[in-house]
Amino acid sequence: MKSNLLSILFISFSFTQNYSLDFDGSSDYVEITDGSTVIANTEQMTLSGWVYPRGPNADSYTQFDGFFGFRNNEDADFYLIQLGDYKVECRLRVSDGGEFTIVTAENSIISETWHHLALTYDGSNIILYIDGIEAGSTGAFGQIINQFVPFNIGRLIWQTTNFDLDGQVDEVSLWNLALTEQQVQDYMYADLTGEEGLVGYWKLNEGDGSIAYDSSGEGNNGMIYGATWSTDTPGPSTITVNVNYNEGWNLVGLPLSVDDAGYLSIFPEAISGTLYSFEGGYISENELFGGVGYWLRFPESISIDIMGVPINEITISLNEGWNLITGITFETNTNSIQDPGEIIVPETFYDFDNGYGLVDELIPGHGYWVRANNSGNIIVVSE
């Protein structure tokens, strides 16, 4: 297969938060009046955000830390809270009083550490995700009809008790659809811009003032009571991607941003001296760069864990002809690749699995050939 030069311009991350809100555990909270309006009468919902619990382990229920959500304890609950022993509780309570609850194992989250939490409801189940990984699920059904329940951040209420958070919160979002696990992972570090189903988005990035603005377009701004602004925010955390390779030659790529991009550090079982890029001819290499595809040889079939920071978006410069590329941290459909110059020749994405095959998905950690009818840039971005 003939190929021309492939050059990579840069990698860009879409997570650009500068502030979070800090709650002192005593009467600090954010309230969005009648927040339940945007999810009333739907059987699909998602609630997500970043939390940094700071308080000691709760000795009694009065010390529970309310993270965010709806809670009127009658007919409209959809919330996340920290219980004793660093357990997380999430609950859906619907208009007929039906109640569906998940309580995680002890130490599901760690004090003084940023965690991403997401609660989804698809009409049949509620699922809790912690740091993008499913942490519990249970069957559920029904709707929230009450449109007049406030949405709170940093506080949840039970009878006369306020569960006030001692900690920080950032990037809270509310959806009228059930996100998939892949979407939860994709959106963890994304600066959301009008994605389908987004009906509440409090970035908490104002840095001053007493209003938490809703960036979803729904206009449900929140009033801030007591909470203060902090520059401590959840940057991209390290994750692990597992990739399988065959015995012999493989097309490989770098699925994460790593500290040491030397190929024998990433692929210690590879055969030394077999990493090759392509630039009008094959070139022996010692390290990998994001967006570039490579040939690499293994002595046997192998499964490898690669650890690093997620790559949500990458811009790749293609030359006319065949180019060897790789994708990002997440599976990407080739039809979703941004191609402003319309330079990609249709149906020319090929992988190598003991032979070439036409593909329509870019799998993390694998390399691909693609043909361009002219030089220009394409952008691979999480869907």
LUMMARLUM-19265 format. One record per residue (C-alpha): x, y negated, z negated. Coordinates in nm, 2 decimals, always signed. Example, Ala and Ser with C-alpha at 12.3 -4.5 7.8 and 13.67 -1.06 7.14 Angstrom:
2
<pt><x>+1.23</x><y>+0.45</y><z>-0.78</z></pt>
<pt><x>+1.37</x><y>+0.11</y><z>-0.71</z></pt>
//
This chain:
383
<pt><x>+0.00</x><y>+0.00</y><z>+0.00</z></pt>
<pt><x>+0.16</x><y>-0.33</y><z>+0.11</z></pt>
<pt><x>+0.18</x><y>-0.62</y><z>-0.14</z></pt>
<pt><x>+0.30</x><y>-0.97</y><z>-0.16</z></pt>
<pt><x>+0.40</x><y>-1.20</y><z>-0.45</z></pt>
<pt><x>+0.19</x><y>-1.22</y><z>-0.77</z></pt>
<pt><x>+0.27</x><y>-1.50</y><z>-1.00</z></pt>
<pt><x>+0.11</x><y>-1.58</y><z>-1.34</z></pt>
<pt><x>+0.04</x><y>-1.94</y><z>-1.43</z></pt>
<pt><x>-0.07</x><y>-1.93</y><z>-1.79</z></pt>
<pt><x>-0.28</x><y>-1.77</y><z>-2.06</z></pt>
<pt><x>-0.55</x><y>-1.98</y><z>-2.23</z></pt>
<pt><x>-0.75</x><y>-1.90</y><z>-2.54</z></pt>
<pt><x>-1.10</x><y>-2.05</y><z>-2.57</z></pt>
<pt><x>-1.10</x><y>-2.07</y><z>-2.95</z></pt>
<pt><x>-1.03</x><y>-2.43</y><z>-3.04</z></pt>
<pt><x>-1.19</x><y>-2.49</y><z>-3.38</z></pt>
<pt><x>-1.03</x><y>-2.76</y><z>-3.61</z></pt>
<pt><x>-1.26</x><y>-2.76</y><z>-3.91</z></pt>
<pt><x>-1.47</x><y>-2.54</y><z>-4.13</z></pt>
<pt><x>-1.70</x><y>-2.62</y><z>-4.42</z></pt>
<pt><x>-1.59</x><y>-2.55</y><z>-4.78</z></pt>
<pt><x>-1.85</x><y>-2.45</y><z>-5.04</z></pt>
<pt><x>-1.75</x><y>-2.47</y><z>-5.41</z></pt>
<pt><x>-2.01</x><y>-2.22</y><z>-5.54</z></pt>
<pt><x>-2.23</x><y>-2.48</y><z>-5.71</z></pt>
<pt><x>-2.51</x><y>-2.65</y><z>-5.52</z></pt>
<pt><x>-2.31</x><y>-2.68</y><z>-5.19</z></pt>
<pt><x>-2.51</x><y>-2.57</y><z>-4.88</z></pt>
<pt><x>-2.64</x><y>-2.66</y><z>-4.54</z></pt>
<pt><x>-3.01</x><y>-2.66</y><z>-4.45</z></pt>
<pt><x>-3.18</x><y>-2.65</y><z>-4.11</z></pt>
<pt><x>-3.54</x><y>-2.73</y><z>-4.17</z></pt>
<pt><x>-3.79</x><y>-2.49</y><z>-4.01</z></pt>
<pt><x>-3.50</x><y>-2.30</y><z>-3.85</z></pt>
<pt><x>-3.70</x><y>-1.98</y><z>-3.80</z></pt>
<pt><x>-3.90</x><y>-2.15</y><z>-3.52</z></pt>
<pt><x>-3.64</x><y>-2.04</y><z>-3.26</z></pt>
<pt><x>-3.66</x><y>-1.67</y><z>-3.35</z></pt>
<pt><x>-4.03</x><y>-1.64</y><z>-3.44</z></pt>
<pt><x>-4.24</x><y>-1.38</y><z>-3.25</z></pt>
<pt><x>-3.94</x><y>-1.21</y><z>-3.10</z></pt>
<pt><x>-3.82</x><y>-0.85</y><z>-3.15</z></pt>
<pt><x>-3.45</x><y>-0.93</y><z>-3.07</z></pt>
<pt><x>-3.22</x><y>-1.14</y><z>-3.28</z></pt>
<pt><x>-2.85</x><y>-1.18</y><z>-3.37</z></pt>
<pt><x>-2.69</x><y>-1.38</y><z>-3.65</z></pt>
<pt><x>-2.32</x><y>-1.42</y><z>-3.66</z></pt>
<pt><x>-2.04</x><y>-1.64</y><z>-3.81</z></pt>
<pt><x>-1.70</x><y>-1.65</y><z>-3.98</z></pt>
<pt><x>-1.68</x><y>-1.63</y><z>-4.37</z></pt>
<pt><x>-1.39</x><y>-1.68</y><z>-4.61</z></pt>
<pt><x>-1.52</x><y>-1.56</y><z>-4.95</z></pt>
<pt><x>-1.30</x><y>-1.71</y><z>-5.23</z></pt>
<pt><x>-1.48</x><y>-1.63</y><z>-5.56</z></pt>
<pt><x>-1.39</x><y>-1.34</y><z>-5.79</z></pt>
<pt><x>-1.58</x><y>-1.01</y><z>-5.78</z></pt>
<pt><x>-1.94</x><y>-1.07</y><z>-5.89</z></pt>
<pt><x>-2.01</x><y>-0.94</y><z>-6.24</z></pt>
<pt><x>-2.38</x><y>-1.01</y><z>-6.21</z></pt>
<pt><x>-2.63</x><y>-1.08</y><z>-5.94</z></pt>
<pt><x>-2.62</x><y>-1.45</y><z>-6.02</z></pt>
<pt><x>-2.27</x><y>-1.46</y><z>-5.88</z></pt>
<pt><x>-2.36</x><y>-1.31</y><z>-5.54</z></pt>
<pt><x>-2.23</x><y>-1.53</y><z>-5.25</z></pt>
<pt><x>-2.49</x><y>-1.62</y><z>-4.99</z></pt>
<pt><x>-2.33</x><y>-1.65</y><z>-4.65</z></pt>
<pt><x>-2.61</x><y>-1.76</y><z>-4.41</z></pt>
<pt><x>-2.95</x><y>-1.68</y><z>-4.27</z></pt>
<pt><x>-3.32</x><y>-1.70</y><z>-4.35</z></pt>
<pt><x>-3.46</x><y>-1.58</y><z>-4.68</z></pt>
<pt><x>-3.81</x><y>-1.65</y><z>-4.82</z></pt>
<pt><x>-3.84</x><y>-1.30</y><z>-4.98</z></pt>
<pt><x>-4.19</x><y>-1.26</y><z>-4.84</z></pt>
<pt><x>-4.22</x><y>-1.24</y><z>-4.46</z></pt>
<pt><x>-3.91</x><y>-1.39</y><z>-4.31</z></pt>
<pt><x>-3.57</x><y>-1.25</y><z>-4.41</z></pt>
<pt><x>-3.27</x><y>-1.22</y><z>-4.18</z></pt>
<pt><x>-2.95</x><y>-1.29</y><z>-4.37</z></pt>
<pt><x>-2.60</x><y>-1.19</y><z>-4.48</z></pt>
<pt><x>-2.48</x><y>-1.20</y><z>-4.84</z></pt>
<pt><x>-2.19</x><y>-1.07</y><z>-5.05</z></pt>
<pt><x>-2.28</x><y>-0.85</y><z>-5.35</z></pt>
<pt><x>-2.05</x><y>-0.71</y><z>-5.62</z></pt>
<pt><x>-1.75</x><y>-0.50</y><z>-5.54</z></pt>
<pt><x>-1.71</x><y>-0.70</y><z>-5.22</z></pt>
<pt><x>-2.01</x><y>-0.52</y><z>-5.05</z></pt>
<pt><x>-2.20</x><y>-0.69</y><z>-4.78</z></pt>
<pt><x>-2.58</x><y>-0.68</y><z>-4.77</z></pt>
<pt><x>-2.79</x><y>-0.77</y><z>-4.47</z></pt>
<pt><x>-3.17</x><y>-0.76</y><z>-4.45</z></pt>
<pt><x>-3.45</x><y>-0.80</y><z>-4.21</z></pt>
<pt><x>-3.80</x><y>-0.86</y><z>-4.36</z></pt>
<pt><x>-4.08</x><y>-0.90</y><z>-4.11</z></pt>
<pt><x>-4.42</x><y>-1.06</y><z>-4.12</z></pt>
<pt><x>-4.61</x><y>-0.75</y><z>-4.25</z></pt>
<pt><x>-4.37</x><y>-0.72</y><z>-4.54</z></pt>
<pt><x>-4.16</x><y>-0.44</y><z>-4.39</z></pt>
<pt><x>-3.81</x><y>-0.45</y><z>-4.53</z></pt>
<pt><x>-3.50</x><y>-0.30</y><z>-4.37</z></pt>
<pt><x>-3.16</x><y>-0.33</y><z>-4.55</z></pt>
<pt><x>-2.80</x><y>-0.23</y><z>-4.50</z></pt>
<pt><x>-2.55</x><y>-0.23</y><z>-4.79</z></pt>
<pt><x>-2.19</x><y>-0.16</y><z>-4.70</z></pt>
<pt><x>-1.93</x><y>+0.04</y><z>-4.90</z></pt>
<pt><x>-1.71</x><y>-0.13</y><z>-5.16</z></pt>
<pt><x>-1.44</x><y>-0.36</y><z>-5.04</z></pt>
<pt><x>-1.58</x><y>-0.40</y><z>-4.69</z></pt>
<pt><x>-1.45</x><y>-0.75</y><z>-4.69</z></pt>
<pt><x>-1.15</x><y>-0.90</y><z>-4.87</z></pt>
<pt><x>-1.14</x><y>-1.21</y><z>-5.08</z></pt>
<pt><x>-0.95</x><y>-1.51</y><z>-4.94</z></pt>
<pt><x>-0.95</x><y>-1.36</y><z>-4.59</z></pt>
<pt><x>-1.15</x><y>-1.47</y><z>-4.29</z></pt>
<pt><x>-1.40</x><y>-1.21</y><z>-4.16</z></pt>
<pt><x>-1.64</x><y>-1.22</y><z>-3.87</z></pt>
<pt><x>-1.99</x><y>-1.10</y><z>-3.95</z></pt>
<pt><x>-2.27</x><y>-1.02</y><z>-3.71</z></pt>
<pt><x>-2.62</x><y>-0.88</y><z>-3.77</z></pt>
<pt><x>-2.82</x><y>-0.77</y><z>-3.47</z></pt>
<pt><x>-3.18</x><y>-0.65</y><z>-3.43</z></pt>
<pt><x>-3.31</x><y>-0.50</y><z>-3.11</z></pt>
<pt><x>-3.67</x><y>-0.40</y><z>-3.21</z></pt>
<pt><x>-3.56</x><y>-0.05</y><z>-3.32</z></pt>
<pt><x>-3.25</x><y>-0.10</y><z>-3.53</z></pt>
<pt><x>-3.05</x><y>-0.35</y><z>-3.73</z></pt>
<pt><x>-2.67</x><y>-0.32</y><z>-3.69</z></pt>
<pt><x>-2.40</x><y>-0.49</y><z>-3.90</z></pt>
<pt><x>-2.06</x><y>-0.56</y><z>-3.75</z></pt>
<pt><x>-1.76</x><y>-0.67</y><z>-3.95</z></pt>
<pt><x>-1.47</x><y>-0.81</y><z>-3.75</z></pt>
<pt><x>-1.63</x><y>-0.67</y><z>-3.44</z></pt>
<pt><x>-1.67</x><y>-0.31</y><z>-3.56</z></pt>
<pt><x>-2.00</x><y>-0.15</y><z>-3.66</z></pt>
<pt><x>-2.02</x><y>-0.12</y><z>-4.03</z></pt>
<pt><x>-2.37</x><y>+0.01</y><z>-4.08</z></pt>
<pt><x>-2.71</x><y>+0.05</y><z>-3.92</z></pt>
<pt><x>-3.07</x><y>+0.15</y><z>-4.00</z></pt>
<pt><x>-3.40</x><y>+0.18</y><z>-3.82</z></pt>
<pt><x>-3.62</x><y>-0.13</y><z>-3.82</z></pt>
<pt><x>-3.93</x><y>-0.27</y><z>-3.64</z></pt>
<pt><x>-4.16</x><y>-0.57</y><z>-3.65</z></pt>
<pt><x>-4.14</x><y>-0.95</y><z>-3.60</z></pt>
<pt><x>-4.09</x><y>-1.26</y><z>-3.80</z></pt>
<pt><x>-4.39</x><y>-1.49</y><z>-3.73</z></pt>
<pt><x>-4.34</x><y>-1.76</y><z>-3.99</z></pt>
<pt><x>-4.19</x><y>-2.06</y><z>-3.81</z></pt>
<pt><x>-4.13</x><y>-2.28</y><z>-4.12</z></pt>
<pt><x>-3.85</x><y>-2.10</y><z>-4.30</z></pt>
<pt><x>-3.53</x><y>-2.30</y><z>-4.34</z></pt>
<pt><x>-3.20</x><y>-2.16</y><z>-4.21</z></pt>
<pt><x>-2.93</x><y>-2.20</y><z>-4.48</z></pt>
<pt><x>-2.55</x><y>-2.18</y><z>-4.46</z></pt>
<pt><x>-2.36</x><y>-2.13</y><z>-4.79</z></pt>
<pt><x>-2.67</x><y>-2.05</y><z>-4.99</z></pt>
<pt><x>-2.95</x><y>-1.80</y><z>-5.01</z></pt>
<pt><x>-3.24</x><y>-1.81</y><z>-5.26</z></pt>
<pt><x>-3.41</x><y>-1.53</y><z>-5.46</z></pt>
<pt><x>-3.69</x><y>-1.64</y><z>-5.68</z></pt>
<pt><x>-3.54</x><y>-1.91</y><z>-5.90</z></pt>
<pt><x>-3.18</x><y>-1.81</y><z>-5.84</z></pt>
<pt><x>-2.95</x><y>-1.98</y><z>-5.59</z></pt>
<pt><x>-2.68</x><y>-1.75</y><z>-5.44</z></pt>
<pt><x>-2.43</x><y>-2.03</y><z>-5.37</z></pt>
<pt><x>-2.11</x><y>-1.94</y><z>-5.18</z></pt>
<pt><x>-1.76</x><y>-2.00</y><z>-5.32</z></pt>
<pt><x>-1.57</x><y>-2.00</y><z>-5.00</z></pt>
<pt><x>-1.58</x><y>-2.13</y><z>-4.64</z></pt>
<pt><x>-1.79</x><y>-2.08</y><z>-4.33</z></pt>
<pt><x>-1.73</x><y>-2.15</y><z>-3.96</z></pt>
<pt><x>-1.88</x><y>-2.10</y><z>-3.62</z></pt>
<pt><x>-2.24</x><y>-1.99</y><z>-3.71</z></pt>
<pt><x>-2.46</x><y>-1.88</y><z>-3.43</z></pt>
<pt><x>-2.82</x><y>-1.76</y><z>-3.39</z></pt>
<pt><x>-2.96</x><y>-1.57</y><z>-3.09</z></pt>
<pt><x>-3.30</x><y>-1.46</y><z>-2.97</z></pt>
<pt><x>-3.15</x><y>-1.14</y><z>-2.83</z></pt>
<pt><x>-2.96</x><y>-0.85</y><z>-2.97</z></pt>
<pt><x>-2.59</x><y>-0.88</y><z>-2.88</z></pt>
<pt><x>-2.41</x><y>-0.56</y><z>-2.79</z></pt>
<pt><x>-2.09</x><y>-0.46</y><z>-2.97</z></pt>
<pt><x>-1.89</x><y>-0.57</y><z>-2.67</z></pt>
<pt><x>-2.06</x><y>-0.91</y><z>-2.67</z></pt>
<pt><x>-2.00</x><y>-0.95</y><z>-3.04</z></pt>
<pt><x>-1.63</x><y>-0.89</y><z>-2.98</z></pt>
<pt><x>-1.62</x><y>-1.11</y><z>-2.68</z></pt>
<pt><x>-1.78</x><y>-1.41</y><z>-2.86</z></pt>
<pt><x>-1.58</x><y>-1.38</y><z>-3.18</z></pt>
<pt><x>-1.33</x><y>-1.64</y><z>-3.06</z></pt>
<pt><x>-1.52</x><y>-1.80</y><z>-2.78</z></pt>
<pt><x>-1.63</x><y>-2.16</y><z>-2.77</z></pt>
<pt><x>-1.99</x><y>-2.09</y><z>-2.67</z></pt>
<pt><x>-2.14</x><y>-2.30</y><z>-2.39</z></pt>
<pt><x>-2.50</x><y>-2.22</y><z>-2.33</z></pt>
<pt><x>-2.49</x><y>-1.84</y><z>-2.32</z></pt>
<pt><x>-2.82</x><y>-1.66</y><z>-2.26</z></pt>
<pt><x>-3.02</x><y>-1.63</y><z>-2.58</z></pt>
<pt><x>-2.82</x><y>-1.87</y><z>-2.78</z></pt>
<pt><x>-3.07</x><y>-2.07</y><z>-2.99</z></pt>
<pt><x>-2.86</x><y>-2.20</y><z>-3.27</z></pt>
<pt><x>-2.49</x><y>-2.29</y><z>-3.28</z></pt>
<pt><x>-2.33</x><y>-2.47</y><z>-3.57</z></pt>
<pt><x>-1.96</x><y>-2.51</y><z>-3.49</z></pt>
<pt><x>-1.90</x><y>-2.69</y><z>-3.82</z></pt>
<pt><x>-1.62</x><y>-2.88</y><z>-3.64</z></pt>
<pt><x>-1.73</x><y>-3.23</y><z>-3.70</z></pt>
<pt><x>-1.46</x><y>-3.30</y><z>-3.97</z></pt>
<pt><x>-1.67</x><y>-3.58</y><z>-4.14</z></pt>
<pt><x>-2.02</x><y>-3.68</y><z>-4.21</z></pt>
<pt><x>-2.32</x><y>-3.50</y><z>-4.36</z></pt>
<pt><x>-2.47</x><y>-3.35</y><z>-4.04</z></pt>
<pt><x>-2.39</x><y>-3.01</y><z>-3.90</z></pt>
<pt><x>-2.48</x><y>-3.05</y><z>-3.53</z></pt>
<pt><x>-2.65</x><y>-2.78</y><z>-3.33</z></pt>
<pt><x>-2.46</x><y>-2.72</y><z>-3.01</z></pt>
<pt><x>-2.71</x><y>-2.47</y><z>-2.86</z></pt>
<pt><x>-2.92</x><y>-2.74</y><z>-2.71</z></pt>
<pt><x>-3.22</x><y>-2.67</y><z>-2.94</z></pt>
<pt><x>-3.15</x><y>-2.97</y><z>-3.15</z></pt>
<pt><x>-3.17</x><y>-2.80</y><z>-3.49</z></pt>
<pt><x>-2.92</x><y>-3.01</y><z>-3.67</z></pt>
<pt><x>-2.85</x><y>-2.93</y><z>-4.04</z></pt>
<pt><x>-2.81</x><y>-3.15</y><z>-4.34</z></pt>
<pt><x>-2.49</x><y>-3.09</y><z>-4.55</z></pt>
<pt><x>-2.53</x><y>-3.11</y><z>-4.92</z></pt>
<pt><x>-2.21</x><y>-3.12</y><z>-5.12</z></pt>
<pt><x>-1.99</x><y>-2.91</y><z>-4.89</z></pt>
<pt><x>-1.66</x><y>-3.06</y><z>-4.78</z></pt>
<pt><x>-1.46</x><y>-3.03</y><z>-4.46</z></pt>
<pt><x>-1.15</x><y>-2.81</y><z>-4.44</z></pt>
<pt><x>-0.88</x><y>-2.77</y><z>-4.18</z></pt>
<pt><x>-0.85</x><y>-2.40</y><z>-4.27</z></pt>
<pt><x>-1.01</x><y>-2.21</y><z>-3.98</z></pt>
<pt><x>-1.02</x><y>-1.85</y><z>-3.85</z></pt>
<pt><x>-0.76</x><y>-1.83</y><z>-3.57</z></pt>
<pt><x>-0.74</x><y>-1.53</y><z>-3.34</z></pt>
<pt><x>-0.67</x><y>-1.23</y><z>-3.55</z></pt>
<pt><x>-0.47</x><y>-0.92</y><z>-3.46</z></pt>
<pt><x>-0.67</x><y>-0.63</y><z>-3.31</z></pt>
<pt><x>-0.57</x><y>-0.29</y><z>-3.17</z></pt>
<pt><x>-0.65</x><y>-0.17</y><z>-2.82</z></pt>
<pt><x>-0.62</x><y>+0.20</y><z>-2.74</z></pt>
<pt><x>-0.52</x><y>+0.30</y><z>-2.39</z></pt>
<pt><x>-0.48</x><y>+0.64</y><z>-2.22</z></pt>
<pt><x>-0.21</x><y>+0.71</y><z>-1.96</z></pt>
<pt><x>-0.14</x><y>+1.02</y><z>-1.74</z></pt>
<pt><x>+0.18</x><y>+1.22</y><z>-1.71</z></pt>
<pt><x>+0.39</x><y>+1.06</y><z>-1.43</z></pt>
<pt><x>+0.34</x><y>+0.72</y><z>-1.27</z></pt>
<pt><x>+0.07</x><y>+0.48</y><z>-1.40</z></pt>
<pt><x>-0.03</x><y>+0.13</y><z>-1.32</z></pt>
<pt><x>-0.01</x><y>-0.06</y><z>-1.65</z></pt>
<pt><x>-0.07</x><y>-0.41</y><z>-1.79</z></pt>
<pt><x>-0.05</x><y>-0.61</y><z>-2.11</z></pt>
<pt><x>-0.40</x><y>-0.62</y><z>-2.28</z></pt>
<pt><x>-0.30</x><y>-0.85</y><z>-2.57</z></pt>
<pt><x>-0.07</x><y>-1.13</y><z>-2.66</z></pt>
<pt><x>+0.22</x><y>-0.96</y><z>-2.85</z></pt>
<pt><x>+0.52</x><y>-1.07</y><z>-3.04</z></pt>
<pt><x>+0.76</x><y>-0.83</y><z>-2.86</z></pt>
<pt><x>+0.67</x><y>-0.77</y><z>-2.49</z></pt>
<pt><x>+0.96</x><y>-0.53</y><z>-2.43</z></pt>
<pt><x>+0.81</x><y>-0.23</y><z>-2.25</z></pt>
<pt><x>+0.98</x><y>+0.02</y><z>-2.47</z></pt>
<pt><x>+0.84</x><y>-0.16</y><z>-2.78</z></pt>
<pt><x>+0.49</x><y>-0.14</y><z>-2.64</z></pt>
<pt><x>+0.53</x><y>+0.20</y><z>-2.47</z></pt>
<pt><x>+0.80</x><y>+0.38</y><z>-2.67</z></pt>
<pt><x>+0.72</x><y>+0.71</y><z>-2.51</z></pt>
<pt><x>+0.77</x><y>+0.58</y><z>-2.15</z></pt>
<pt><x>+1.07</x><y>+0.70</y><z>-1.95</z></pt>
<pt><x>+1.34</x><y>+0.44</y><z>-1.97</z></pt>
<pt><x>+1.42</x><y>+0.24</y><z>-1.66</z></pt>
<pt><x>+1.08</x><y>+0.30</y><z>-1.49</z></pt>
<pt><x>+0.90</x><y>-0.03</y><z>-1.53</z></pt>
<pt><x>+0.85</x><y>-0.21</y><z>-1.20</z></pt>
<pt><x>+0.67</x><y>-0.52</y><z>-1.09</z></pt>
<pt><x>+0.62</x><y>-0.61</y><z>-0.72</z></pt>
<pt><x>+0.74</x><y>-0.92</y><z>-0.54</z></pt>
<pt><x>+0.77</x><y>-0.83</y><z>-0.17</z></pt>
<pt><x>+0.95</x><y>-0.52</y><z>-0.30</z></pt>
<pt><x>+0.98</x><y>-0.34</y><z>-0.63</z></pt>
<pt><x>+1.17</x><y>-0.51</y><z>-0.91</z></pt>
<pt><x>+1.30</x><y>-0.33</y><z>-1.23</z></pt>
<pt><x>+1.17</x><y>-0.51</y><z>-1.54</z></pt>
<pt><x>+1.23</x><y>-0.50</y><z>-1.91</z></pt>
<pt><x>+0.92</x><y>-0.68</y><z>-2.05</z></pt>
<pt><x>+0.56</x><y>-0.74</y><z>-1.96</z></pt>
<pt><x>+0.37</x><y>-1.06</y><z>-1.90</z></pt>
<pt><x>+0.00</x><y>-1.12</y><z>-1.92</z></pt>
<pt><x>-0.19</x><y>-1.09</y><z>-1.60</z></pt>
<pt><x>+0.08</x><y>-0.89</y><z>-1.42</z></pt>
<pt><x>+0.04</x><y>-0.53</y><z>-1.32</z></pt>
<pt><x>+0.33</x><y>-0.28</y><z>-1.33</z></pt>
<pt><x>+0.43</x><y>+0.07</y><z>-1.24</z></pt>
<pt><x>+0.55</x><y>+0.28</y><z>-1.54</z></pt>
<pt><x>+0.63</x><y>+0.65</y><z>-1.58</z></pt>
<pt><x>+0.54</x><y>+0.87</y><z>-1.87</z></pt>
<pt><x>+0.68</x><y>+1.22</y><z>-1.94</z></pt>
<pt><x>+0.34</x><y>+1.35</y><z>-2.05</z></pt>
<pt><x>-0.02</x><y>+1.23</y><z>-2.09</z></pt>
<pt><x>-0.05</x><y>+1.00</y><z>-2.39</z></pt>
<pt><x>-0.28</x><y>+0.78</y><z>-2.59</z></pt>
<pt><x>-0.12</x><y>+0.45</y><z>-2.71</z></pt>
<pt><x>-0.24</x><y>+0.19</y><z>-2.96</z></pt>
<pt><x>-0.13</x><y>-0.17</y><z>-2.87</z></pt>
<pt><x>-0.16</x><y>-0.43</y><z>-3.14</z></pt>
<pt><x>-0.18</x><y>-0.81</y><z>-3.08</z></pt>
<pt><x>-0.40</x><y>-1.12</y><z>-3.04</z></pt>
<pt><x>-0.69</x><y>-1.10</y><z>-2.79</z></pt>
<pt><x>-0.67</x><y>-1.26</y><z>-2.45</z></pt>
<pt><x>-1.01</x><y>-1.39</y><z>-2.36</z></pt>
<pt><x>-0.92</x><y>-1.57</y><z>-2.04</z></pt>
<pt><x>-0.63</x><y>-1.57</y><z>-1.80</z></pt>
<pt><x>-0.56</x><y>-1.76</y><z>-1.48</z></pt>
<pt><x>-0.38</x><y>-1.57</y><z>-1.21</z></pt>
<pt><x>-0.22</x><y>-1.71</y><z>-0.89</z></pt>
<pt><x>-0.25</x><y>-1.48</y><z>-0.60</z></pt>
<pt><x>-0.06</x><y>-1.48</y><z>-0.27</z></pt>
<pt><x>-0.21</x><y>-1.38</y><z>+0.06</z></pt>
<pt><x>-0.20</x><y>-1.00</y><z>+0.09</z></pt>
<pt><x>-0.18</x><y>-0.74</y><z>-0.17</z></pt>
<pt><x>-0.12</x><y>-0.84</y><z>-0.54</z></pt>
<pt><x>-0.07</x><y>-0.62</y><z>-0.85</z></pt>
<pt><x>-0.25</x><y>-0.76</y><z>-1.15</z></pt>
<pt><x>-0.41</x><y>-0.67</y><z>-1.49</z></pt>
<pt><x>-0.71</x><y>-0.80</y><z>-1.68</z></pt>
<pt><x>-0.77</x><y>-0.92</y><z>-2.03</z></pt>
<pt><x>-0.84</x><y>-0.76</y><z>-2.37</z></pt>
<pt><x>-1.20</x><y>-0.67</y><z>-2.27</z></pt>
<pt><x>-1.35</x><y>-0.47</y><z>-1.99</z></pt>
<pt><x>-1.43</x><y>-0.70</y><z>-1.70</z></pt>
<pt><x>-1.65</x><y>-0.64</y><z>-1.40</z></pt>
<pt><x>-1.47</x><y>-0.75</y><z>-1.08</z></pt>
<pt><x>-1.79</x><y>-0.94</y><z>-0.97</z></pt>
<pt><x>-1.76</x><y>-1.17</y><z>-1.27</z></pt>
<pt><x>-1.40</x><y>-1.28</y><z>-1.19</z></pt>
<pt><x>-1.41</x><y>-1.65</y><z>-1.10</z></pt>
<pt><x>-1.28</x><y>-1.70</y><z>-0.75</z></pt>
<pt><x>-1.34</x><y>-2.07</y><z>-0.66</z></pt>
<pt><x>-1.14</x><y>-2.05</y><z>-0.33</z></pt>
<pt><x>-1.32</x><y>-1.72</y><z>-0.23</z></pt>
<pt><x>-0.98</x><y>-1.56</y><z>-0.17</z></pt>
<pt><x>-1.05</x><y>-1.21</y><z>-0.29</z></pt>
<pt><x>-1.12</x><y>-0.97</y><z>-0.01</z></pt>
<pt><x>-1.43</x><y>-0.77</y><z>-0.11</z></pt>
<pt><x>-1.39</x><y>-0.41</y><z>-0.23</z></pt>
<pt><x>-1.01</x><y>-0.42</y><z>-0.25</z></pt>
<pt><x>-0.96</x><y>-0.36</y><z>-0.62</z></pt>
<pt><x>-0.78</x><y>-0.03</y><z>-0.66</z></pt>
<pt><x>-0.65</x><y>+0.17</y><z>-0.96</z></pt>
<pt><x>-0.41</x><y>+0.47</y><z>-0.96</z></pt>
<pt><x>-0.52</x><y>+0.79</y><z>-1.13</z></pt>
<pt><x>-0.30</x><y>+1.05</y><z>-0.96</z></pt>
<pt><x>-0.42</x><y>+0.88</y><z>-0.65</z></pt>
<pt><x>-0.58</x><y>+0.55</y><z>-0.55</z></pt>
<pt><x>-0.94</x><y>+0.48</y><z>-0.62</z></pt>
<pt><x>-1.17</x><y>+0.18</y><z>-0.56</z></pt>
<pt><x>-1.30</x><y>+0.03</y><z>-0.88</z></pt>
<pt><x>-1.54</x><y>-0.24</y><z>-1.00</z></pt>
<pt><x>-1.42</x><y>-0.27</y><z>-1.36</z></pt>
<pt><x>-1.08</x><y>-0.39</y><z>-1.50</z></pt>
<pt><x>-1.00</x><y>-0.17</y><z>-1.80</z></pt>
<pt><x>-0.76</x><y>-0.32</y><z>-2.07</z></pt>
<pt><x>-0.41</x><y>-0.19</y><z>-2.04</z></pt>
<pt><x>-0.43</x><y>-0.08</y><z>-1.68</z></pt>
<pt><x>-0.29</x><y>-0.24</y><z>-1.36</z></pt>
<pt><x>-0.48</x><y>-0.29</y><z>-1.03</z></pt>
<pt><x>-0.41</x><y>-0.38</y><z>-0.67</z></pt>
<pt><x>-0.62</x><y>-0.65</y><z>-0.52</z></pt>
<pt><x>-0.60</x><y>-0.82</y><z>-0.18</z></pt>
<pt><x>-0.63</x><y>-1.19</y><z>-0.11</z></pt>
<pt><x>-0.71</x><y>-1.35</y><z>+0.22</z></pt>
<pt><x>-0.52</x><y>-1.67</y><z>+0.12</z></pt>
<pt><x>-0.31</x><y>-1.80</y><z>-0.17</z></pt>
<pt><x>-0.49</x><y>-1.95</y><z>-0.47</z></pt>
<pt><x>-0.60</x><y>-1.90</y><z>-0.83</z></pt>
<pt><x>-0.86</x><y>-1.66</y><z>-0.98</z></pt>
<pt><x>-0.97</x><y>-1.66</y><z>-1.34</z></pt>
<pt><x>-1.05</x><y>-1.34</y><z>-1.54</z></pt>
<pt><x>-1.27</x><y>-1.43</y><z>-1.84</z></pt>
<pt><x>-1.46</x><y>-1.23</y><z>-2.10</z></pt>
<pt><x>-1.82</x><y>-1.18</y><z>-1.99</z></pt>
//
